[in-house]
């Protein structure tokens, strides 16, 4: 008896951990979703992994209306793993016919413990002779799109296994939910594509090629016009100035310009001009020689040199100090740099893309930006649309961010149609960045997998609703009056603290509200911190 017990214990210890297999399956599927929205790739690999990791064999995704001549009462196998082409071809079911048809009709999952004992099981796709001789179970769960049953996810499995069939049902329901979300997103894209084709065939072609290639989600005319402008200048060497509100995706567009250019295989270097201390600007951009200053123990190659033969993206160019503006202008005019502490000119071949959410012409009038540098940068200005100007993209963006957040946090949250409607109706003054952060917050804080409109209101509050897009406009209009006060004591500590609280500790927004440059604000803020 002891020997039998030991053998049994040894067998149990070597069995696979089903929880680990489930996590691996779901993690791999979510990773695929993050990499590609192609249903063909995601669904086939999902069925493959379900078979290999969990023993859920001969999986198939059955969908309605795959042929225009069918009226919605017929469903066919659209994706499968472990089925031959002829078996897939036989997988045609009317609503209410067999197990698959019953799931389509009722919207309820059905578990057949023994296919030989259930007369409803048709065995249409795979004949019984081609299945294992032992007891075979069949599990079919509904796939919902916009709260309507549009398909079925079904698998075979050996009945006698050391894994509960209820666990398999739970996993399949999660996969069916994900399948429905991808089909919903795919349907949105197809619907909007048809609408755009009716309005402008050229812009539709841009959607099908450019947005997918650059990883830009959306299909609004305003977005596609910006992409078309970008592609027209992609093969030139002209400086491009990206203009748009904060959070409108300027870095993504800069990368798209780089990827569309002949320099795509060379470096893309991003420089955030607002994040570099003034004392380090020259060293960061142009590098330094050993011994150029205290602590310079080695030679450092600057950002411009690192971007040689590629593209350098100067984000928030309006925050660059005047002295560096002069040196940047020289580099742009002559195509050379001199490292800090060096004497030798270094020739470079770099495409420059700059970006700002400021009105640089106005900054020139205030004396904060060099006029000659402005005209040098303003060769090819491209205006990026705000989210308000591309509201028809909000739904697709929300689903894209939802899938990404689900993958990153190993969650399976999904939106109800009314929740998506509410997100689409909200104001998003922070543009795409704000929407992305809001979706991630929902995924992290949602108490249930299904998120409705009440959940969105509860989790996001009234923040996005109450803030108006016009908040920045009066502030910018007041700047010429306020910025005359440039002394360090021009603003007391209380006004700086209140501005930081009002704008959620965003120093750039707080500085704008007080009529200060970001550098002026940081100087005053640092004095408060240091006492």
C-alpha positions in Angstrom: 0.0 0.0 0.0 2.8 2.4 0.9 4.5 1.7 -2.5 1.2 2.4 -4.3 0.8 5.7 -2.4 4.4 6.8 -3.2 3.8 6.0 -6.9 0.6 8.0 -6.9 2.3 10.9 -5.1 5.1 10.8 -7.7 2.6 10.9 -10.5 0.8 13.9 -9.0 4.0 15.8 -8.5 4.9 15.5 -12.1 1.6 16.6 -13.5 1.5 20.0 -15.1 0.2 23.0 -13.2 -3.0 23.9 -15.0 -3.1 27.4 -13.5 0.3 28.0 -15.0 -0.8 26.7 -18.3 -3.9 28.9 -18.3 -1.8 32.0 -17.5 0.7 31.1 -20.3 -2.2 30.7 -22.7 -3.9 34.0 -21.8 -0.6 35.8 -21.6 0.4 34.6 -25.1 -3.0 35.5 -26.6 -2.9 39.0 -25.1 0.7 39.5 -26.3 -0.5 38.6 -29.9 -3.4 41.1 -29.5 -0.9 43.8 -28.5 1.2 43.0 -31.6 -1.5 42.7 -34.2 -5.2 43.3 -34.5 -5.4 40.7 -37.3 -8.1 38.3 -36.3 -6.6 35.6 -38.6 -3.3 35.6 -36.7 -4.8 35.9 -33.2 -7.7 33.4 -33.5 -5.6 30.6 -35.1 -2.8 30.9 -32.6 -5.4 31.1 -29.8 -6.9 27.7 -30.9 -3.4 26.3 -31.3 -2.3 27.2 -27.8 -5.6 25.9 -26.3 -4.9 22.5 -27.9 -1.2 22.4 -27.0 -1.4 23.7 -23.4 -4.8 22.6 -22.2 -5.8 19.7 -24.4 -8.8 21.5 -25.9 -8.6 20.0 -29.3 -10.0 20.6 -32.7 -11.0 24.2 -31.7 -13.1 26.2 -34.0 -14.6 29.7 -34.2 -18.0 29.6 -35.9 -19.3 32.9 -37.2 -22.6 34.1 -38.7 -22.9 35.9 -42.1 -19.6 35.0 -43.7 -21.3 35.1 -47.1 -23.3 38.0 -48.4 -26.1 35.7 -49.7 -26.8 34.3 -46.3 -29.5 35.9 -44.0 -27.8 35.6 -40.6 -29.5 32.2 -39.8 -26.4 30.3 -41.0 -23.0 30.1 -39.4 -19.8 28.6 -40.7 -16.4 27.7 -39.3 -14.2 30.7 -39.9 -11.1 29.7 -38.0 -9.9 26.3 -36.7 -7.0 24.3 -35.5 -6.7 20.5 -35.9 -9.3 20.4 -38.7 -8.7 19.6 -42.3 -9.9 21.8 -45.1 -12.7 19.5 -45.9 -13.8 19.3 -42.3 -13.9 23.1 -42.1 -16.0 23.1 -45.2 -18.5 20.8 -43.7 -18.9 23.0 -40.6 -22.1 24.9 -41.6 -24.9 25.2 -39.1 -28.3 26.8 -39.0 -29.4 28.6 -35.9 -30.9 26.1 -33.6 -29.4 23.1 -35.4 -27.3 20.8 -33.3 -25.2 21.9 -30.3 -23.5 24.8 -32.2 -26.9 26.0 -33.5 -28.4 25.8 -30.0 -25.7 28.0 -28.6 -26.3 30.5 -31.4 -30.0 30.4 -30.7 -29.9 30.6 -26.8 -26.7 32.5 -26.1 -25.9 29.9 -23.4 -22.9 27.7 -23.2 -23.5 23.9 -23.6 -21.3 21.1 -22.3 -21.7 17.7 -23.8 -20.2 15.2 -21.4 -20.3 12.3 -23.9 -20.9 13.1 -27.6 -22.0 9.5 -28.2 -24.8 9.9 -25.6 -26.2 13.2 -26.8 -28.5 13.0 -29.9 -28.1 16.8 -30.5 -24.4 16.3 -31.3 -24.3 16.2 -35.1 -20.6 15.2 -35.7 -20.9 17.1 -38.9 -17.4 18.6 -39.2 -15.4 15.6 -37.8 -16.7 12.0 -38.1 -16.7 9.9 -34.9 -14.3 7.4 -36.5 -11.7 10.2 -36.7 -11.9 10.9 -32.9 -10.3 9.0 -30.0 -12.2 5.9 -29.1 -12.5 6.8 -25.4 -15.2 9.2 -24.1 -15.1 12.6 -25.9 -16.7 15.7 -24.5 -17.7 18.8 -26.4 -17.8 22.4 -25.1 -19.4 25.3 -27.0 -19.6 28.8 -25.6 -21.2 31.9 -27.3 -19.3 34.8 -28.8 -21.0 38.1 -28.3 -20.5 41.3 -30.3 -22.3 44.4 -29.1 -24.5 42.1 -26.8 -25.6 40.0 -29.8 -24.6 36.4 -30.2 -22.6 36.3 -33.5 -20.7 33.1 -33.1 -19.5 30.1 -31.1 -16.2 29.0 -29.8 -16.1 25.2 -29.5 -13.6 22.4 -28.7 -13.3 18.7 -28.1 -11.7 17.2 -25.1 -11.1 13.8 -23.6 -13.7 13.3 -20.9 -11.5 11.5 -18.4 -8.7 14.0 -17.4 -7.2 15.2 -14.2 -8.5 18.7 -14.9 -12.0 19.9 -14.1 -14.2 20.5 -17.1 -15.6 23.6 -15.4 -12.0 25.1 -15.5 -12.0 24.6 -19.3 -15.4 26.3 -19.6 -14.1 29.3 -17.7 -11.0 29.7 -19.9 -13.1 29.3 -23.1 -15.5 32.0 -21.9 -12.6 34.4 -21.4 -11.3 33.6 -24.9 -14.8 34.0 -26.3 -15.0 37.5 -24.7 -11.7 38.5 -26.2 -12.8 37.1 -29.6 -16.0 39.2 -29.4 -14.0 42.4 -28.6 -11.6 41.8 -31.5 -14.5 41.2 -33.8 -16.2 44.4 -32.5 -13.1 46.4 -33.2 -12.7 44.8 -36.6 -16.3 45.7 -37.4 -15.8 49.3 -36.3 -12.8 49.6 -38.6 -14.7 48.0 -41.5 -17.7 50.2 -41.0 -15.7 53.4 -40.8 -13.7 52.3 -43.8 -16.8 51.9 -45.9 -17.9 55.4 -44.9 -14.5 56.9 -45.8 -14.5 55.1 -49.1 -17.7 56.9 -50.0 -16.2 60.3 -49.1 -12.6 60.0 -50.2 -10.9 57.0 -51.8 -7.4 58.5 -51.5 -7.8 59.0 -47.7 -9.1 55.4 -47.4 -6.0 54.1 -49.1 -3.9 56.1 -46.6 -5.8 54.4 -43.8 -5.3 50.9 -45.2 -1.5 51.4 -45.7 -0.1 54.2 -43.6 -1.9 53.9 -40.2 -1.3 50.2 -40.0 2.3 50.5 -41.0 3.0 53.3 -38.5 1.0 51.9 -35.6 -1.4 54.9 -35.6 -4.9 54.0 -34.6 -7.7 55.9 -36.3 -9.3 56.7 -39.6 -10.7 60.2 -39.3 -10.2 62.6 -42.2 -8.2 65.0 -40.0 -5.8 62.2 -39.0 -5.4 60.9 -42.5 -4.7 64.3 -43.9 -1.9 64.7 -41.4 -0.5 61.3 -42.4 -0.8 62.2 -46.1 1.1 65.5 -45.4 3.8 63.5 -43.6 4.2 61.0 -46.4 4.6 63.7 -49.0 7.7 65.1 -47.3 9.0 61.8 -46.0 11.7 61.3 -48.7 13.0 64.9 -48.5 15.6 66.2 -46.1 13.6 69.3 -45.1 13.0 70.1 -41.5 9.5 69.2 -40.3 7.8 71.1 -37.5 5.0 69.2 -35.8 2.3 71.4 -34.3 -0.4 70.3 -32.0 -1.8 70.2 -28.5 -0.1 68.3 -25.7 -0.9 64.6 -25.9 -1.9 64.6 -29.6 0.8 62.0 -30.5 3.7 64.1 -31.8 6.3 61.5 -31.0 4.3 58.8 -32.8 4.1 61.0 -35.9 7.8 61.8 -35.7 8.6 58.1 -35.7 6.2 57.6 -38.6 8.0 60.2 -40.6 11.3 58.4 -39.8 9.9 55.0 -40.8 8.5 56.4 -44.1 11.8 57.9 -45.0 14.9 56.3 -46.6 16.5 56.7 -43.1 14.3 54.1 -41.6 17.2 51.7 -40.9 19.3 54.4 -39.2 18.9 55.7 -35.7 15.9 57.6 -34.4 16.8 59.8 -31.4 14.3 61.6 -29.3 15.3 64.6 -27.2 12.9 66.2 -24.7 14.0 69.8 -24.6 11.9 70.5 -21.5 13.6 67.8 -19.5 17.2 69.0 -20.0 18.7 71.4 -17.4 20.0 74.5 -19.1 23.6 73.9 -17.9 23.6 70.5 -19.6 22.0 71.4 -22.9 25.1 71.9 -25.0 26.7 68.7 -23.7 23.6 66.6 -24.2 23.0 67.8 -27.8 26.6 68.1 -29.1 28.6 66.0 -26.7 31.8 66.9 -24.9 35.5 66.2 -24.9 37.3 64.7 -21.9 38.2 67.4 -19.5 35.7 69.9 -20.9 34.4 70.6 -17.4 34.7 69.2 -13.9 33.6 65.6 -13.9 34.0 65.1 -17.7 36.3 62.1 -17.3 35.5 60.7 -20.7 34.5 61.9 -24.1 30.7 61.8 -24.7 29.0 61.6 -28.0 25.9 63.9 -28.1 22.5 63.3 -29.4 23.1 64.8 -32.8 26.1 62.5 -33.4 24.1 59.5 -32.2 21.5 60.4 -34.8 23.9 60.7 -37.7 22.4 59.4 -41.0 19.1 59.1 -39.1 16.5 61.4 -37.6 16.6 63.5 -34.4 13.3 64.5 -32.9 13.5 67.7 -30.8 10.4 67.6 -28.7 9.1 70.7 -26.9 11.5 72.9 -29.0 9.9 76.0 -27.5 11.6 75.2 -24.1 15.1 75.5 -25.5 17.1 78.4 -23.9 18.1 81.3 -26.2 21.8 80.6 -26.0 21.2 77.0 -27.3 18.8 78.3 -29.9 21.8 80.2 -31.4 24.0 77.1 -31.5 21.2 75.0 -32.9 20.7 77.5 -35.7 24.4 77.3 -36.6 24.2 73.5 -36.7 21.1 73.5 -38.9 22.6 76.0 -41.3 26.1 74.4 -41.6 25.4 70.8 -40.9 28.2 70.6 -38.4 28.7 70.5 -34.6 31.6 71.1 -32.2 31.7 69.1 -29.0 31.9 71.1 -25.8 35.5 71.7 -25.1 36.5 70.6 -28.6 37.9 72.5 -31.6 37.2 70.2 -34.4 34.0 70.6 -36.5 32.2 67.3 -37.1 30.0 67.0 -40.2 26.7 65.3 -39.8 23.8 64.1 -42.0 20.8 64.3 -39.8 17.1 64.8 -40.5 15.6 67.2 -38.0 12.0 66.9 -36.8 10.9 69.4 -34.1 7.6 69.6 -32.2 5.9 72.1 -30.0 2.5 72.8 -28.4 3.4 76.5 -28.2 2.6 79.3 -30.6 6.2 79.9 -31.7 5.3 83.0 -33.7 3.9 84.4 -30.5 7.0 83.3 -28.6 9.1 85.2 -31.1 7.1 88.4 -30.4 7.7 87.9 -26.7 11.4 87.6 -27.3 11.5 84.0 -26.0 12.4 82.4 -29.3 14.7 83.5 -32.1 13.0 84.6 -35.2 15.6 83.3 -37.5 15.5 79.8 -35.9 11.7 79.9 -36.1 11.8 80.4 -39.9 14.5 77.8 -40.2 12.3 75.2 -38.4 9.1 76.3 -40.0 10.0 74.9 -43.4 7.3 72.2 -43.4 4.8 72.7 -40.6 2.3 69.8 -40.1 -0.7 70.4 -37.9 -1.7 67.3 -35.8 -5.4 67.1 -35.0 -6.6 67.1 -31.4 -8.9 64.4 -30.2 -11.7 66.8 -30.4 -11.1 67.1 -34.2 -11.1 63.3 -34.6 -13.8 62.2 -32.2 -14.8 59.3 -34.6 -11.4 57.7 -33.6 -12.2 57.7 -29.8 -14.0 54.3 -29.9 -11.2 52.5 -31.8 -8.5 54.2 -29.7 -10.4 53.1 -26.5 -10.5 49.5 -27.6 -6.9 49.6 -28.6 -5.8 51.0 -25.2 -8.1 48.5 -23.5 -6.4 45.5 -25.2 -3.0 46.9 -24.4 -3.9 47.5 -20.7 -5.5 44.1 -20.4 -2.3 42.5 -21.7 0.0 44.6 -19.5 -2.0 43.9 -16.4 -3.1 40.3 -17.1 -6.8 41.4 -17.0 -9.8 40.6 -19.2 -11.9 43.8 -18.9 -14.3 44.7 -21.7 -16.6 47.6 -22.4 -20.3 47.5 -23.0 -21.6 49.4 -26.0 -23.1 52.2 -23.8 -19.7 52.6 -22.0 -18.0 53.1 -25.4 -20.7 55.6 -26.3 -20.1 57.5 -23.1 -16.3 57.6 -23.7 -16.9 58.9 -27.2 -19.1 61.7 -25.8 -16.6 62.9 -23.2 -14.2 65.8 -23.5 -10.5 64.8 -23.6 -8.5 68.0 -23.2 -5.4 65.9 -22.6 -6.0 64.2 -25.9 -4.7 60.7 -26.6 -2.5 60.6 -23.6 -5.4 61.4 -21.3 -7.6 58.8 -22.9 -4.9 56.1 -22.6 -4.3 56.9 -19.0 -8.1 56.8 -18.3 -8.5 53.4 -19.9 -5.6 52.0 -17.9 -7.2 53.3 -14.7 -10.5 51.6 -15.6 -8.7 48.3 -16.3 -6.8 48.4 -12.9 -9.8 49.5 -10.8 -12.7 47.7 -12.5 -14.4 45.4 -10.1 -15.9 43.2 -12.8 -14.9 42.1 -16.3 -17.8 43.9 -17.9 -17.5 47.7 -17.6 -20.7 49.8 -18.2 -21.4 53.5 -18.4 -22.0 53.7 -14.6 -18.6 52.1 -14.0 -16.9 54.6 -16.3 -18.5 57.5 -14.5 -17.6 56.0 -11.1 -14.0 55.3 -12.1 -13.2 58.5 -14.0 -15.4 60.9 -12.1 -16.2 64.2 -13.7 -12.5 65.2 -14.4 -12.6 64.8 -18.2 -16.2 66.1 -18.4 -15.7 69.3 -16.4 -12.5 70.4 -18.0 -13.1 72.4 -21.2 -10.8 72.5 -24.2 -10.8 76.2 -24.0 -8.9 76.3 -20.7 -5.5 77.0 -22.3 -6.8 79.6 -24.7 -7.4 82.5 -22.3 -4.2 81.7 -20.5 -2.2 82.0 -23.7 -3.9 85.3 -24.5 -2.9 86.7 -21.1 0.7 85.7 -21.4 2.0 88.9 -23.0 0.7 90.9 -20.0 2.0 88.5 -17.3 5.4 87.6 -18.7 6.6 91.1 -18.2 7.1 90.2 -14.6 10.3 88.2 -14.8 11.8 88.8 -11.4 12.3 85.7 -9.2 9.9 87.2 -6.7 7.2 87.9 -9.3 5.0 85.0 -8.0 4.7 84.0 -4.3 4.9 80.4 -3.1 1.1 80.1 -2.6 0.3 81.0 -6.2 2.8 78.4 -7.5 1.4 75.7 -5.1 -2.2 76.5 -6.1 -1.3 76.3 -9.8 0.4 72.9 -9.3 -2.7 71.6 -7.4 -5.1 72.9 -10.1 -3.2 71.2 -12.9 -2.4 67.9 -11.2 1.3 68.7 -10.6 1.8 69.3 -14.3 4.6 71.9 -14.3 4.1 72.9 -17.9 0.4 73.6 -17.5 1.0 75.4 -14.2 3.7 77.6 -15.8 1.3 78.5 -18.6 -1.4 79.5 -16.2 0.9 81.9 -14.5 2.3 83.3 -17.7 5.8 81.8 -17.1 8.1 79.7 -19.2 8.6 76.2 -17.9 12.2 77.1 -17.0 11.1 80.2 -15.1 8.5 78.2 -13.2 11.0 75.4 -12.3 13.4 78.0 -10.9 10.8 79.4 -8.6 9.5 76.0 -7.7 12.9 74.8 -6.7 13.3 77.8 -4.4 10.1 76.8 -2.6 11.3 73.1 -2.2 14.7 74.2 -0.9 13.1 76.6 1.5 
